[in-house]
Amino acid sequence: MMWAGIFSSYKGRTLVTWCRLLLTSNNLIISMNI
């Protein structure tokens, strides 16, 4: 159970970081286009 909780929290963190990376890359592309 403990390992499952750690794994789920790790997955959540990686998802958040990926979302942030995607958002920042999209913002860079938009700013470059303008």
Contacts in CASP RR format, 6 or more apart in sequence:
PFRMAT RR
TARGET T0000
AUTHOR 0000-0000-0000
METHOD contacts of the structure
MODEL  1
MMWAGIFSSYKGRTLVTWCRLLLTSNNLIISMNI
END
